[in-house]
Amino acid sequence: MPVPLLKLCPPPDALAADRDLLARFTSAKDDRAFAELVRRHGPVVHRVCRRLVPAHADDAFQAVFLILACRAA
């Protein structure tokens, strides 16, 4: 079964630079922009958290993005 061409194209947020996504989040509280930042950087952040604080990696991961959300400006 053929796959529709639009499903193969990345969403528009995936093409934006990190600085643009952060600006959209801070100025317009764009949740999709923040979600794209988490999608891009989440795996690396989680790996670092697992190395530094293995027993609390999930909490540290959440704290990183909570602090980013609160202090993005």
MMTF fields as JSON, N, C-alpha, C and O atoms, coordinates in Angstrom:
{
  "mmtfVersion": "1.0.0",
  "mmtfProducer": "UNKNOWN",
  "numBonds": 291,
  "numAtoms": 292,
  "numGroups": 73,
  "numChains": 1,
  "numModels": 1,
  "chainsPerModel": [1],
  "groupsPerChain": [73],
  "chainIdList": ["A"],
  "bondAtomList": [4, 2, 8, 6, 12, 10, 16, 14, 20, 18, 24, 22, 28, 26, 32, 30, 36, 34, 40, 38, 44, 42, 48, 46, 52, 50, 56, 54, 60, 58, 64, 62, 68, 66, 72, 70, 76, 74, 80, 78, 84, 82, 88, 86, 92, 90, 96, 94, 100, 98, 104, 102, 108, 106, 112, 110, 116, 114, 120, 118, 124, 122, 128, 126, 132, 130, 136, 134, 140, 138, 144, 142, 148, 146, 152, 150, 156, 154, 160, 158, 164, 162, 168, 166, 172, 170, 176, 174, 180, 178, 184, 182, 188, 186, 192, 190, 196, 194, 200, 198, 204, 202, 208, 206, 212, 210, 216, 214, 220, 218, 224, 222, 228, 226, 232, 230, 236, 234, 240, 238, 244, 242, 248, 246, 252, 250, 256, 254, 260, 258, 264, 262, 268, 266, 272, 270, 276, 274, 280, 278, 284, 282, 288, 286],
  "bondOrderList": [1, 1, 1, 1, 1, 1, 1, 1, 1, 1, 1, 1, 1, 1, 1, 1, 1, 1, 1, 1, 1, 1, 1, 1, 1, 1, 1, 1, 1, 1, 1, 1, 1, 1, 1, 1, 1, 1, 1, 1, 1, 1, 1, 1, 1, 1, 1, 1, 1, 1, 1, 1, 1, 1, 1, 1, 1, 1, 1, 1, 1, 1, 1, 1, 1, 1, 1, 1, 1, 1, 1, 1],
  "groupList": [{"groupName": "MET", "atomNameList": ["N", "CA", "C", "O"], "elementList": ["N", "C", "C", "O"], "formalChargeList": [0, 0, 0, 0], "bondAtomList": [1, 0, 2, 1, 3, 2], "bondOrderList": [1, 1, 2], "singleLetterCode": "M", "chemCompType": "L-PEPTIDE LINKING"}, {"groupName": "PRO", "atomNameList": ["N", "CA", "C", "O"], "elementList": ["N", "C", "C", "O"], "formalChargeList": [0, 0, 0, 0], "bondAtomList": [1, 0, 2, 1, 3, 2], "bondOrderList": [1, 1, 2], "singleLetterCode": "P", "chemCompType": "L-PEPTIDE LINKING"}, {"groupName": "VAL", "atomNameList": ["N", "CA", "C", "O"], "elementList": ["N", "C", "C", "O"], "formalChargeList": [0, 0, 0, 0], "bondAtomList": [1, 0, 2, 1, 3, 2], "bondOrderList": [1, 1, 2], "singleLetterCode": "V", "chemCompType": "L-PEPTIDE LINKING"}, {"groupName": "LEU", "atomNameList": ["N", "CA", "C", "O"], "elementList": ["N", "C", "C", "O"], "formalChargeList": [0, 0, 0, 0], "bondAtomList": [1, 0, 2, 1, 3, 2], "bondOrderList": [1, 1, 2], "singleLetterCode": "L", "chemCompType": "L-PEPTIDE LINKING"}, {"groupName": "LYS", "atomNameList": ["N", "CA", "C", "O"], "elementList": ["N", "C", "C", "O"], "formalChargeList": [0, 0, 0, 0], "bondAtomList": [1, 0, 2, 1, 3, 2], "bondOrderList": [1, 1, 2], "singleLetterCode": "K", "chemCompType": "L-PEPTIDE LINKING"}, {"groupName": "CYS", "atomNameList": ["N", "CA", "C", "O"], "elementList": ["N", "C", "C", "O"], "formalChargeList": [0, 0, 0, 0], "bondAtomList": [1, 0, 2, 1, 3, 2], "bondOrderList": [1, 1, 2], "singleLetterCode": "C", "chemCompType": "L-PEPTIDE LINKING"}, {"groupName": "ASP", "atomNameList": ["N", "CA", "C", "O"], "elementList": ["N", "C", "C", "O"], "formalChargeList": [0, 0, 0, 0], "bondAtomList": [1, 0, 2, 1, 3, 2], "bondOrderList": [1, 1, 2], "singleLetterCode": "D", "chemCompType": "L-PEPTIDE LINKING"}, {"groupName": "ALA", "atomNameList": ["N", "CA", "C", "O"], "elementList": ["N", "C", "C", "O"], "formalChargeList": [0, 0, 0, 0], "bondAtomList": [1, 0, 2, 1, 3, 2], "bondOrderList": [1, 1, 2], "singleLetterCode": "A", "chemCompType": "L-PEPTIDE LINKING"}, {"groupName": "ARG", "atomNameList": ["N", "CA", "C", "O"], "elementList": ["N", "C", "C", "O"], "formalChargeList": [0, 0, 0, 0], "bondAtomList": [1, 0, 2, 1, 3, 2], "bondOrderList": [1, 1, 2], "singleLetterCode": "R", "chemCompType": "L-PEPTIDE LINKING"}, {"groupName": "PHE", "atomNameList": ["N", "CA", "C", "O"], "elementList": ["N", "C", "C", "O"], "formalChargeList": [0, 0, 0, 0], "bondAtomList": [1, 0, 2, 1, 3, 2], "bondOrderList": [1, 1, 2], "singleLetterCode": "F", "chemCompType": "L-PEPTIDE LINKING"}, {"groupName": "THR", "atomNameList": ["N", "CA", "C", "O"], "elementList": ["N", "C", "C", "O"], "formalChargeList": [0, 0, 0, 0], "bondAtomList": [1, 0, 2, 1, 3, 2], "bondOrderList": [1, 1, 2], "singleLetterCode": "T", "chemCompType": "L-PEPTIDE LINKING"}, {"groupName": "SER", "atomNameList": ["N", "CA", "C", "O"], "elementList": ["N", "C", "C", "O"], "formalChargeList": [0, 0, 0, 0], "bondAtomList": [1, 0, 2, 1, 3, 2], "bondOrderList": [1, 1, 2], "singleLetterCode": "S", "chemCompType": "L-PEPTIDE LINKING"}, {"groupName": "GLU", "atomNameList": ["N", "CA", "C", "O"], "elementList": ["N", "C", "C", "O"], "formalChargeList": [0, 0, 0, 0], "bondAtomList": [1, 0, 2, 1, 3, 2], "bondOrderList": [1, 1, 2], "singleLetterCode": "E", "chemCompType": "L-PEPTIDE LINKING"}, {"groupName": "HIS", "atomNameList": ["N", "CA", "C", "O"], "elementList": ["N", "C", "C", "O"], "formalChargeList": [0, 0, 0, 0], "bondAtomList": [1, 0, 2, 1, 3, 2], "bondOrderList": [1, 1, 2], "singleLetterCode": "H", "chemCompType": "L-PEPTIDE LINKING"}, {"groupName": "GLY", "atomNameList": ["N", "CA", "C", "O"], "elementList": ["N", "C", "C", "O"], "formalChargeList": [0, 0, 0, 0], "bondAtomList": [1, 0, 2, 1, 3, 2], "bondOrderList": [1, 1, 2], "singleLetterCode": "G", "chemCompType": "PEPTIDE LINKING"}, {"groupName": "GLN", "atomNameList": ["N", "CA", "C", "O"], "elementList": ["N", "C", "C", "O"], "formalChargeList": [0, 0, 0, 0], "bondAtomList": [1, 0, 2, 1, 3, 2], "bondOrderList": [1, 1, 2], "singleLetterCode": "Q", "chemCompType": "L-PEPTIDE LINKING"}, {"groupName": "ILE", "atomNameList": ["N", "CA", "C", "O"], "elementList": ["N", "C", "C", "O"], "formalChargeList": [0, 0, 0, 0], "bondAtomList": [1, 0, 2, 1, 3, 2], "bondOrderList": [1, 1, 2], "singleLetterCode": "I", "chemCompType": "L-PEPTIDE LINKING"}],
  "groupTypeList": [0, 1, 2, 1, 3, 3, 4, 3, 5, 1, 1, 1, 6, 7, 3, 7, 7, 6, 8, 6, 3, 3, 7, 8, 9, 10, 11, 7, 4, 6, 6, 8, 7, 9, 7, 12, 3, 2, 8, 8, 13, 14, 1, 2, 2, 13, 8, 2, 5, 8, 8, 3, 2, 1, 7, 13, 7, 6, 6, 7, 9, 15, 7, 2, 9, 3, 16, 3, 7, 5, 8, 7, 7],
  "groupIdList": [1, 2, 3, 4, 5, 6, 7, 8, 9, 10, 11, 12, 13, 14, 15, 16, 17, 18, 19, 20, 21, 22, 23, 24, 25, 26, 27, 28, 29, 30, 31, 32, 33, 34, 35, 36, 37, 38, 39, 40, 41, 42, 43, 44, 45, 46, 47, 48, 49, 50, 51, 52, 53, 54, 55, 56, 57, 58, 59, 60, 61, 62, 63, 64, 65, 66, 67, 68, 69, 70, 71, 72, 73],
  "secStructList": [7, 7, 7, 7, 2, 2, 2, 2, 1, 7, 7, 2, 2, 2, 2, 1, 7, 2, 2, 2, 2, 2, 2, 2, 2, 2, 2, 2, 7, 7, 2, 2, 2, 2, 2, 2, 2, 2, 2, 2, 2, 2, 2, 2, 2, 2, 2, 2, 2, 2, 2, 2, 7, 4, 4, 4, 2, 2, 2, 2, 2, 2, 2, 2, 2, 2, 2, 2, 2, 2, 2, 7, 7],
  "xCoordList": [0.851, 0.0, 0.897, 1.796, 0.666, 1.504, 1.277, 0.18, 2.346, 2.292, 2.071, 2.75, 1.114, 0.913, 2.185, 2.881, 2.476, 3.698, 3.795, 4.889, 2.696, 2.721, 3.189, 3.751, 2.967, 3.423, 4.939, 5.524, 5.58, 7.027, 7.726, 8.915, 7.007, 7.588, 7.626, 6.671, 8.716, 8.755, 7.776, 7.505, 7.239, 6.35, 7.122, 8.343, 6.436, 7.116, 8.004, 9.058, 7.586, 8.398, 9.751, 10.727, 9.825, 11.07, 12.112, 13.3, 11.681, 12.594, 13.067, 14.002, 12.45, 12.796, 14.062, 14.346, 14.813, 16.005, 15.587, 14.502, 16.465, 16.172, 15.859, 14.924, 16.643, 16.418, 15.03, 14.392, 14.557, 13.225, 12.136, 11.136, 12.34, 11.367, 11.306, 10.224, 12.465, 12.499, 11.838, 11.132, 12.063, 11.429, 9.912, 9.173, 9.454, 8.008, 7.411, 6.305, 8.149, 7.645, 7.588, 6.601, 8.633, 8.653, 7.674, 7.054, 7.527, 6.669, 5.193, 4.327, 4.906, 3.508, 3.054, 1.932, 3.916, 3.589, 3.139, 2.152, 3.893, 3.587, 4.036, 5.23, 3.084, 3.388, 4.016, 4.84, 3.633, 4.21, 5.699, 6.48, 6.09, 7.505, 8.295, 9.388, 7.739, 8.411, 8.48, 9.501, 7.418, 7.401, 8.463, 9.08, 8.677, 9.704, 11.096, 11.967, 11.317, 12.604, 12.847, 13.955, 11.81, 11.937, 12.186, 13.002, 11.502, 11.707, 13.143, 13.75, 13.687, 15.039, 16.108, 17.051, 15.95, 17.025, 16.774, 17.685, 15.557, 15.201, 16.058, 16.501, 16.311, 17.117, 18.528, 19.029, 19.162, 20.508, 20.462, 21.289, 19.502, 19.36, 19.13, 19.716, 18.281, 17.989, 19.226, 19.456, 20.02, 21.253, 22.222, 22.835, 22.361, 23.255, 22.741, 23.523, 21.445, 20.86, 21.099, 21.391, 20.978, 21.219, 22.66, 22.939, 23.581, 24.993, 25.316, 26.053, 24.764, 25.123, 24.372, 24.953, 23.084, 22.263, 21.355, 20.151, 21.913, 21.14, 19.878, 18.862, 19.926, 18.759, 17.634, 16.482, 17.968, 16.971, 16.947, 16.623, 17.285, 17.402, 16.1, 16.114, 14.977, 13.704, 13.34, 12.846, 13.582, 13.304, 14.205, 13.753, 15.478, 16.413, 16.026, 16.099, 15.617, 15.175, 14.002, 14.003, 13.016, 11.858, 12.253, 11.725, 13.178, 13.617, 14.293, 14.096, 15.083, 15.76, 14.745, 14.897, 13.717, 12.757, 11.766, 11.222, 11.531, 10.709, 11.426, 10.816, 12.709, 13.487, 13.552, 13.44, 13.726, 13.712, 12.379, 12.35, 11.286, 9.967, 9.76, 9.149, 10.266, 10.064, 11.008, 10.657, 12.203, 13.233, 13.639, 14.751, 12.793, 13.143, 13.525, 14.371, 12.921, 13.24, 14.651, 15.108],
  "yCoordList": [-1.18, 0.0, 1.243, 1.349, 2.178, 3.374, 4.3, 4.391, 4.969, 5.921, 7.312, 7.698, 8.075, 9.439, 10.271, 10.164, 11.077, 11.868, 12.8, 13.003, 13.356, 14.284, 13.605, 14.264, 12.307, 11.599, 11.464, 11.284, 11.548, 11.443, 12.765, 12.779, 13.87, 15.19, 15.494, 15.19, 16.091, 16.453, 17.582, 18.396, 17.64, 18.745, 20.062, 20.06, 21.178, 22.477, 22.788, 23.404, 22.364, 22.631, 21.942, 22.438, 20.823, 20.074, 20.809, 20.498, 21.769, 22.502, 23.805, 24.425, 24.231, 25.496, 25.339, 24.264, 26.427, 26.425, 26.452, 26.92, 25.943, 25.922, 27.32, 27.5, 28.303, 29.67, 30.171, 30.893, 29.796, 30.211, 29.523, 30.142, 28.243, 27.523, 28.117, 28.282, 28.435, 29.029, 30.405, 30.757, 31.17, 32.484, 32.347, 33.122, 31.368, 31.151, 30.737, 31.149, 29.919, 29.492, 30.665, 30.826, 31.483, 32.586, 33.693, 34.28, 33.984, 35.101, 34.725, 35.504, 33.541, 33.174, 31.974, 31.499, 31.474, 30.27, 29.135, 28.45, 28.953, 27.924, 26.561, 26.261, 25.749, 24.431, 23.499, 22.653, 23.652, 22.79, 23.071, 22.154, 24.324, 24.678, 24.046, 23.518, 24.104, 23.499, 21.983, 21.369, 21.392, 19.942, 19.527, 18.473, 20.331, 20.023, 20.113, 19.304, 21.085, 21.177, 19.942, 19.407, 19.5, 18.297, 17.08, 16.226, 16.988, 15.856, 15.827, 14.76, 16.997, 17.068, 16.761, 16.015, 17.341, 17.299, 16.336, 16.05, 15.84, 14.962, 13.718, 13.404, 12.994, 11.775, 12.032, 11.257, 13.106, 13.421, 13.824, 13.377, 14.664, 15.093, 13.88, 13.783, 12.963, 11.786, 10.896, 10.352, 10.746, 9.954, 10.579, 9.872, 11.895, 12.579, 12.401, 12.142, 12.539, 12.355, 10.936, 10.743, 9.951, 8.559, 8.338, 7.553, 9.032, 8.893, 9.594, 9.061, 10.792, 11.59, 11.189, 11.126, 10.92, 10.558, 9.385, 9.57, 8.189, 7.047, 6.763, 6.366, 6.957, 6.649, 7.667, 7.383, 8.843, 9.919, 10.523, 11.698, 9.729, 10.234, 10.827, 11.882, 10.169, 10.681, 12.015, 12.922, 12.13, 13.387, 14.505, 15.632, 14.19, 15.189, 15.62, 16.802, 14.659, 14.967, 15.946, 16.947, 15.654, 16.538, 17.907, 18.927, 17.93, 19.199, 20.081, 21.296, 19.475, 20.247, 20.981, 22.176, 20.286, 20.919, 21.812, 22.753, 21.526, 22.427, 23.757, 24.82, 23.696, 24.928, 25.682, 26.907, 24.976, 25.639, 26.333, 27.471, 25.668, 26.257, 27.501, 28.476, 27.462, 28.596, 29.752, 30.911, 29.442, 30.483, 30.673, 31.126, 30.348, 30.394, 31.786, 31.94, 32.784, 34.166, 34.513, 35.624],
  "zCoordList": [0.0, 0.0, 0.0, 0.834, -0.916, -0.992, 0.212, 0.763, 0.586, 1.699, 1.113, 0.162, 1.679, 1.178, 1.337, 2.348, 0.363, 0.342, 1.557, 2.083, 2.001, 3.132, 4.419, 5.294, 4.542, 5.74, 5.759, 6.827, 4.611, 4.537, 4.823, 5.141, 4.715, 4.939, 6.434, 7.149, 6.912, 8.329, 8.605, 7.723, 9.829, 10.157, 10.122, 10.275, 9.926, 9.822, 11.024, 10.87, 12.227, 13.418, 13.339, 13.902, 12.66, 12.575, 11.731, 11.807, 10.937, 10.073, 10.708, 10.202, 11.796, 12.439, 13.276, 13.806, 13.384, 14.229, 15.698, 16.042, 16.552, 17.986, 18.513, 19.293, 18.085, 18.576, 18.177, 18.943, 16.987, 16.547, 17.368, 17.731, 17.656, 18.481, 19.882, 20.445, 20.441, 21.778, 21.777, 22.722, 20.738, 20.628, 20.526, 21.133, 19.762, 19.652, 20.989, 21.339, 21.733, 23.032, 24.004, 24.722, 24.033, 24.996, 24.635, 25.521, 23.363, 22.982, 22.893, 23.291, 22.376, 22.135, 22.955, 22.781, 23.852, 24.637, 23.724, 23.992, 22.635, 21.638, 22.165, 22.19, 22.579, 23.14, 22.112, 22.46, 20.858, 19.816, 19.643, 19.385, 19.783, 19.672, 20.828, 20.622, 22.031, 23.182, 23.02, 23.331, 22.544, 22.328, 21.312, 21.461, 20.302, 19.307, 19.927, 19.606, 20.811, 21.502, 22.369, 22.404, 23.062, 23.898, 23.015, 23.361, 21.89, 20.982, 20.467, 20.374, 20.133, 19.59, 20.634, 20.372, 21.815, 22.794, 23.953, 24.729, 24.073, 25.167, 25.293, 26.397, 24.211, 24.338, 24.878, 25.693, 24.433, 24.913, 26.381, 27.176, 26.74, 28.127, 29.027, 30.105, 28.585, 29.406, 29.571, 30.651, 28.51, 28.619, 29.617, 30.418, 29.571, 30.512, 31.937, 32.852, 32.127, 33.462, 33.974, 35.154, 33.099, 33.512, 33.927, 34.833, 33.261, 33.627, 34.934, 35.763, 35.122, 36.293, 37.557, 38.641, 37.412, 38.579, 38.214, 38.035, 38.101, 37.612, 38.416, 37.846, 39.71, 40.544, 40.383, 40.711, 39.881, 39.767, 38.361, 38.191, 37.373, 36.007, 35.489, 34.853, 35.75, 35.24, 35.892, 35.223, 37.186, 37.878, 37.366, 37.165, 37.158, 36.648, 35.237, 34.9, 34.42, 33.049, 33.075, 32.358, 33.897, 33.999, 34.531, 34.087, 35.48, 36.056, 35.009, 34.995, 34.142, 33.094, 32.235, 31.981, 31.788, 30.888, 31.636, 31.057, 32.901, 33.715, 33.908, 33.793, 34.199, 34.349, 33.023, 33.003, 31.939, 30.631, 30.389, 29.92, 30.699, 30.48, 31.348, 30.909, 32.57, 33.494, 33.216, 33.433, 32.737, 32.558, 31.102, 30.83, 30.195, 28.774, 28.315, 27.433, 28.894, 28.47, 28.855, 28.588]
}
